[in-house]
Structures are given as C-alpha cells and as structure tokens.
C-alpha cells in the first residue's frame, strides 16, 4: 500500500482530500502541531477506511521533524506551505 503524508491536513477543508486518498487505498499520515488537541483532527477518524489514517505531531518549523515525517511517504502534500519556515 502506498503512503501519503499530508502536512497541515487536520482541518475540515483538508478532510475531503484525505477521504479521497483513503478511498484510493493509501495509508495516510496527517501532521498536527499538538496531538493532545484531538478536537482538531478527531473528525478525520469518522472517514471511511480511517484504520489507514495516522495522526502525527510535527513541528513544521523544524526541518528534521519534516524530514522524519515524509521519509517513508510515496506522496507528500503541503496544505499550508506558508506555515513552513526554513
């Protein structure tokens, strides 16, 4: 199964994209800034095939954290690349 990483994908608008990826049999990793704030991403757990969805805490200002997040992804999508500072 291919893996997609969605950086900044925990919002409601991005859930349509994540739903499509899950329906196309991707494992999907979604980044969030603070994993303890489940209200920011718990709606994604109601999507079809959410058993293939993984939420990861990633500090998008840290280059090494981004590299670790994407290292095993076949596809990477930046939903809000303006948040990423190098």
Contact map, one row per residue, 1 for C-alpha under 8 A:
11100000000000000000000011100000000000000000000000000000000000000000000000000000000000
11110000000000000000000011100000000000000000000000000000000000000000000011000000000000
11111000000000000000000001111000000000000000000000000000000000000000000111100000000000
01111100000000000000100001111000000000000000000000000000000000000000000011111000000000
00111110000000000000000000011110000000000000000000000000000000000000110010111000000000
00011111100000000100000000011110000000000000000000000000000000000000000000011110000000
00001111100000000000000000000111000000000000000000000000000000000000000000011111000000
00000111111000000000000000000111000000000000000000000000000000000000000000000111000000
00000111111001100100000000000111000000000000000000000000000000000000000000000110000000
00000001111101100000000000000111000000011001000000000000000000000000000000000000000000
00000001111111100000000000000000000000011000000000000000000000000000000000000000000000
00000000011111110000000000000000000000000010000000000000000000000000000000000000000000
00000000001111110000000000000000000000000000000000000000000000000000000000000000000000
00000000111111111100000000000000000000000000000000000000000000000000000000000010000000
00000000111111111110000000000000000000000001000000000000000000000000000000000000000000
00000000000111111111000000000000000000000000000000000000000000000000000000000000000000
00000000000001111111100000000000000000000000000000000000000000000000000000000000000000
00000100100001111111110000010000000000000000000000000000000000000000000000000000000000
00000000000000111111111000000000000000000000001100000000000000000000000000000000000000
00000000000000011111111100000000000000000000000000000000000000000000000000000000000000
00010000000000001111111111110000000000000000000000000000000000000000000000000000000000
00000000000000000111111111110000000000000000000111011000000000000000000000000000000000
00000000000000000011111111000000000000000000000110000000000000000000000000000000000000
00000000000000000001111111000000000000000000000000000000000000000000000000000000000000
11000000000000000000111111100000000000000000000000000000000000000000000000000000000000
11110000000000000000111111110000000000000000000000010000000000000000000000000000000000
11110000000000000000110011111000000000000000000000011100000000000000000000000000000000
00111100000000000100110001111100000000000000000000011100000000000000000000000000000000
00111100000000000000000000111110000000000000000000001111000000000000000000000000000000
00001111110000000000000000011111000000000000000000001111000000000000000000000000000000
00001111110000000000000000001111100000000000000000000011110000000000000000000000000000
00000011110000000000000000000111111000001000000000000011111000000000000000000000000000
00000000000000000000000000000011111000000000000000000000111100000000000000000000000000
00000000000000000000000000000001111110000000000000000000110000000000000000000000000000
00000000000000000000000000000001111111000000000000000011100000000000000000000000000000
00000000000000000000000000000000011111000000000000000000000000000000000000000000000000
00000000000000000000000000000000011111111000000000000000000000000000000000000000000000
00000000000000000000000000000000001111111100000000000000000000000000000000000000000000
00000000000000000000000000000000000011111110000000000000000000000000000000000000000000
00000000011000000000000000000000000011111110000000000000000000000000000000000000000000
00000000011000000000000000000001000011111111100000000010000000000000000000000000000000
00000000000000000000000000000000000001111111110000000000000000000000000000000000000000
00000000000100000000000000000000000000111111111000000000000000000000000000000000000000
00000000010000100000000000000000000000001111111001000000000000000000000000000000000000
00000000000000000000000000000000000000001111111001101000000000000000000000000000000000
00000000000000000000000000000000000000000111111101000000000000000000000000000000000000
00000000000000000010000000000000000000000011111111000000000000000000000000000000000000
00000000000000000010011000000000000000000000011111000000000000000000000000000000000000
00000000000000000000011000000000000000000000001111111000000000000000000000000000000000
00000000000000000000010000000000000000000001111111111000000000000000000000000000000000
00000000000000000000000000000000000000000000100011111000000000000000000000000000000000
00000000000000000000010001110000000000000000000011111100000000000000000000000000000000
00000000000000000000010000111100000000000000100011111110000000000000000000000000000000
00000000000000000000000000111100000000000000000000011111000000000000000000000000000000
00000000000000000000000000001111001000001000000000001111100000000000000000000000000000
00000000000000000000000000001111001000000000000000000111110000000000100000000000000000
00000000000000000000000000000011111000000000000000000011111000000000000000000000000000
00000000000000000000000000000011110000000000000000000001111100001100100000000000000000
00000000000000000000000000000001100000000000000000000000111111001100000000000000000000
00000000000000000000000000000000100000000000000000000000011111101100000000000000001110
00000000000000000000000000000000000000000000000000000000001111100000000000000000001111
00000000000000000000000000000000000000000000000000000000001111111100000000000000000011
00000000000000000000000000000000000000000000000000000000000111111110000000000000000001
00000000000000000000000000000000000000000000000000000000000001111111000000000000000000
00000000000000000000000000000000000000000000000000000000011101111111100000000000000000
00000000000000000000000000000000000000000000000000000000011101111111110000000000000000
00000000000000000000000000000000000000000000000000000000000000111111111000000000000000
00000000000000000000000000000000000000000000000000000000000000011111111000000000000000
00001000000000000000000000000000000000000000000000000001010000001111111100000000000000
00001000000000000000000000000000000000000000000000000000000000000111111110010000000000
00000000000000000000000000000000000000000000000000000000000000000011111110000000000000
00100000000000000000000000000000000000000000000000000000000000000000111111000000000000
01111000000000000000000000000000000000000000000000000000000000000000011111110000000000
01110000000000000000000000000000000000000000000000000000000000000000000111110000000000
00111000000000000000000000000000000000000000000000000000000000000000000011111000000000
00011110000000000000000000000000000000000000000000000000000000000000010011111100000000
00011110000000000000000000000000000000000000000000000000000000000000000000111110000000
00000111100000000000000000000000000000000000000000000000000000000000000000011111100000
00000111100001000000000000000000000000000000000000000000000000000000000000001111100000
00000011000000000000000000000000000000000000000000000000000000000000000000000111111100
00000000000000000000000000000000000000000000000000000000000000000000000000000111111100
00000000000000000000000000000000000000000000000000000000000000000000000000000001111110
00000000000000000000000000000000000000000000000000000000000110000000000000000001111110
00000000000000000000000000000000000000000000000000000000000110000000000000000001111111
00000000000000000000000000000000000000000000000000000000000111000000000000000000011111
00000000000000000000000000000000000000000000000000000000000011100000000000000000000111
